């Protein structure tokens, strides 16, 4: 026969429930590139296109590009968004990739309800691929594992 619940168990349950409700942050990766900024930008632009993303904005001079793709899931739609920034820092080139996935469901009034859920597995894999091919092969830092 089991005894009564302990106070520590009762205090832990609300904390565990709230922790499950907090979505993970977007994936953020940074790495020094072994090539010039223009070459790193061209690499990222070509790779984003070949991976099936739709280019949303692009500026070679500033080294910035944004791309995304949408797909259907059981409960609605998801949107994967990639942002790549190529920066010249001192004498080196930095490649920054940010990846986030948004869950989109329609509300009764017809508006979209969007919730960021971190980065999907495929999106995280694509972000790491862009970083490894267009920068160095090591992942310097990440916002999530």
N, C-alpha and C positions, 0 to 999 in steps of 0.2 A: 504494500500500500504506500502511495506517495504522500509526502507531507505537503503542507501549504506552500504556496509560492513565496519565495524570498523577496524582500524589498528590493534587492539589487536587480532581480529579474524584472520586476515591475517598472523600475526606473529605466532599464535598458530598452524595453520595448518601444516607447515613444521615440527615443533617440534613433534606434535602428529604422523605424518607419520613416522618419523625416529624412534620414540619409539616403534612403532608396528613392525618395521623391526628387532629390536634387539632380538635375541632368549633368552629365560630364561636360567639361569645357571643350571648345573646339581644339583640334590638334594643331599645334604650332611647332614648326621645325625650322631650324636655322643651321647653316653650314657655310664655311668658306669654300668658294669655288676655285678650281685650279685653272680657270680660263678667264678671258676678258669679259666684262659685263655684256657686251653686245653678243658674244658667242653663247654665254649662259642664257641670255634672253631668247635667242633664236632656238636654242635647245628646248627650253621650257615651252615656248610657243608651239613648236612642232610636236612635242610629246603630248601636250594637253589636247591638241587636235586629234592625234592618232589614238588617244585613249577614249575618244568619243564625247568629249565635253564640247559644249557650245560656248564660243568666246562671247563674253558680255562686254568687256572693255579691254582696251589694249593701248599702251603707249610705250613704244620702244625707247624714246628719249629719256623717259623717267624710269624705265625698267619695271613697269607695272603691268600685270594682266590679271583679269578676273574671268573665270569660266564656271559653268555649271551644267548640271543635267538633272532631269526629273524622271522619276519612275514610279510605278504603282505598287503599293503594298496592300495587304489585306484591309487595313483600316482607312486607307486614303492614299495620299501621295507623299513621296519623300523628295527632297531636293538636296543634292550634293553641290557644295560650292567650294571652289578652289581659288585662292588668291596667291599669286606669286609676285614677289618683289625682289628685284636684283639691285643691290646697292653697292656703291663704291665706298669702302671704308679704309681710310689711309691708303695703303698700296695694295689692298686685297679686295676681292669681290665677295660679297655676302649674298647667299641665296636664302630667302625666307619664304616658306610655304605655310599657308594657313588653310585648314580644311574643316568644314563643318557641314553637318547634315541636319536638315530641318524636316520635322514631321508636319505635314499640312493636312488639316481636316476642315471640311466645310461646316460652318455654323448654320443654324436655321435661317438666319437673316441673309444668307448668301455670301457673307464675308468669309475669308479664310482665317483659320486659327492655326498659327505657326509656332512650333516649339523646337528650339535647338536641342538636339539629342547627342551632341558630341560629333564624332565622325564615324560613318559606317565602316565596316571592315574593308570593303572595296576602295572606298575613298582614302582611308589611311594608307592602304597598300599603294595606291596611285601617287599619293603625296610623297611617300618614301622613295618610290621609283623616280619621280621627278628630281628629288633632291640628290639621289645617288647618281643619276645620269648627268645632271646639269651642274652639280657641285661636286663635292668630295663624296666618297662612298660611305662615310661615317655619318651617323645622325648625332648632331651635337647636343641638342636638347629637344624635349618634347613636352607638350602640355598634358599629355596623357600617355599611359603605357601602350 
